[in-house]
Structure formats: C-alpha cells, structure tokens
Amino acid sequence: MRALASNISGAMQCPVNFSEAADRILSGLQEDFLWPMLAAEFLVALAGNSLALYRFCSREQRPWPPAVIFSAQLAVSDLLYALSLPPLAAYFYPPKHWRYGETACRLERFLFTCNMLGSVIFITCISLNRYMGIVHPFFTHSQLRPKHAWAVSAAGWALAVLLAAPTLSFSHLSRSQHKGQCSVASPGACIKCLGTADDSQLEAYRVYHLVLAALGCGLPLLLTLAAYGALGRAVQHSHGMTAASKLQVTVLVASGVALYASSYVPYYITATLNMYARLRWRALCPGFENKAAAEKALAWKTYFAHQVTRGLVPLAICIHPLLYMAVVPSLACCRQCCPGCGQGQTPGDTACQALPLNVTATPQTSGLQSPKLSP
C-alpha cells in the first residue's frame, strides 16, 4: 500500500472531470441522509449533556469523587462534540457547500476529531475507575484522591489535542474551477471542506490515520474490555451479591462494550477501508477511458458504510447521559449503605459501592448490604 501511495504522488494527475463525477455520486450519499441525522443528534446530545452537567454542578458536593470528575469530563467532551455538528449538518445540506472559509474548515475538523477522541478517552477512564473501585476498593479508598482524577483528566485532554492536531494541517478546502453560483443544479461550483489530505499528502495521512486508529480507538478499547472483563469475573465469583445485582452489572458491562461495538469501532474500521479504497481509485484514475469507467470503479459501498458509521458516532454521545446520569443516585445510595463513608471519606466516594463485593483480591465483606452499582 505504501508503494500505491507513492505511485499516486508520482503518477499523472487524475482528470478533473473524473474526480468531479466521483465526487457527485459520493456527495449525493451524504446529502440524502447524513445532514438530518446530524441535526437530530445535535438536539438530543445538547439537551442530555447540558442536563447532566447541570446535575453534576448543582447536586454533587465538593470535592467531586473520581467517578463524577470523569463523568463530567465526558459530558463536557460530548457537549463540545455536539456543538461541532450543526456546521457539518449545514455543510451536507444540499447542495454540499462550505460557506465559512478555510480557517473554520480546519478548526471544525480539529474540534470534531478532538472531542471524539475525548469521548473515547473518558469512557475508558470511567471503565478503569469502576474496575479499581469494585475489584480493588481498599486501594482505591486509601490511595486515589480527586486530585489524581483531575490530573488524569488533564492528561486525557492533552492526549486528545495532540492526536487531533495533525488534522489542522491535513484539512483543506477544495475549490472547483467551475465558475458560477453553487446550486443543486451546478454542484461543480461548490466548495468542499475535506478532512483528509490531498493527493500529495496521502502517504503521510495514511500513517497518521493508522496511528489515530490504534491510539484513539484500539488501545482504549483493549483497556475498556480488560477492565470490564475483570469486573465481570469479580462479580460472578462474588458471594456477597444477589443474582439481581449480578445481572445489573452484566448489563452494565454489556452496555459499555456495546457503545464501542456500535459506534467507534465501526467508524474507524470503515474509515480505514474507505481510505485504502480512495488510494486504489486514485492510482487507477489516470487510466480510465471515460467517466462511466471512473464511476464504475468507485467503491461506493465502502464509502456508504463509512457515512453510516459517521452518523452513528454522534449517536453514542446521545446515549452517554443515560449511563453517567445514574452516578448521582448511585452515590446517594452508596452513602446510605456504606458504614464507613462518613469517616475520613469524601461524600460519594466510589470505593463505597465496591466494599460489599466478596472477591479474592479483597477481604471478605459479604456481611455488608449489596448496594446498587452505577452504570
């Protein structure tokens, strides 16, 4: 594939009419369904995450415990991510046309990528925090403090910004040579805001995308699966939990995995496949006999699959409030059922909910009442 990218940069330029024919077909797929999906997801995500932040700020005592800190960071990331959706919805509304200039194009793509990475990172932090609080409750209670959660949150934001920064360089506007006013009848005169590199930077973009997929999705997914797997094993071997509580944790674990399985993982997989399909098409483009041959060579099914998963990623930020909004009532339950919560412990400490679990890594605590576990 590296040789293919090198051939693209060194080969003849793809004829403009072939590129425009391909773009007309692919843009039509976005204009048909993507913009109303993004607009609806913006409204739901904005309402849900704004309400979540309001509850965290108004009902949680200070200092916040780690569970609330990570959940609040996730809500902020999701809210910022939601705010990047209206420009995209307006851009995809027919005719597909970017009206806001090149700086806004680069900034929008950066914010989109940065906040998507932030969502993945803080979901991972919440998963690891749950694991530590339930499987290693005494270590969590004695060693982990809110300041550690704030430090991890700052590192998470820094990592998201660092990984998203190259999009400021790769993103660019694509202006057609056609004169006239952009319209549905004359899409060739429209300006495109592209989040990928142009042909001269395809090799560098390929490397960047693979790094982004590995660090922005693969590694967080492995950490989340490991945390939830250990949590599930500890719960199933616990003698201090009822069958109903075990079922609740099983549903919790399944929901966390389902978020990745239904949104982030398919997005990165289809984005990678779409990138390689683009590389192949660009390598073949100079040899097409006519526009019909160029259109036939398009991997439009791969492109369509990527656009569908692109619409599913914002769906995850609509679902997150249903998961972390439960932190508030669960912490209240924890304070009532945990005898040690009021002694040298911050209100709502997530270690409280872990104490009733009877796992091999901790002393026997089956005599305590088993509280509800927050999702």
Secondary structure by P-SEA (a helix, b strand, c coil): caaaaaaaaacccccaaaaaaaaaaaaaaaaaccaaaaaaaaaaaaaaaaaaaaaaaccccccccaaaaaaaaaaaaaaaaaaacaaaaaaacccccccccaaaaaaaaaaaaaaaaaaaaaaaaaaaaaaaaaccaaaaaccccaaaaaaaaaaaaaaaaaaaccccccbbbbbbcccccccccccccbbbbcccccccaaaaaaaaaaaaaacccaaaaaaaaaaaaaaaaaaaacccccaaaaaaaaaaaaaaaaaaaccaaaaaaaaaaaaaaaaaaaaaccccccaaaaaaacaaaaaaaaaaaaaaaaaaaaaccccccaaaaaaaaaaaccccccccccccccccccccccccccccccccccccccc
